[in-house]
Amino acid sequence: MNKTKNYAFIDGNNLYLGAKSQGIKVDYRKLRLYLTHKFNVAKAFIFIGYDPDRTSLYVALQNAGFLLVQKPTIKYYENGKRR
């Protein structure tokens, strides 16, 4: 039987905030393996904002097998402090 290869498109912010609201820390490597084995996902794209201070996160996501789609983020300041 020929299994169809699937693609996954993940909104990184929704994943992070949803897991955080439930008190869960996402293990991206396990998530990628789960997507591969359960849903036969050949490519998993994660859409995430780009912040030069978070390069270690981007490297970890790529090492876990995700393809990153990044957009520049806008930093908002309130009373001179970053939110």
Secondary structure, 3 states (H helix, E strand, C coil): CCCCCEEEEEEHHHHHHHHHHCCCCCCHHHHHHHHHHHHCEEEEEEEEEECHHHHHHHHHHHHCCEEEEEEECCCCEECCEEC
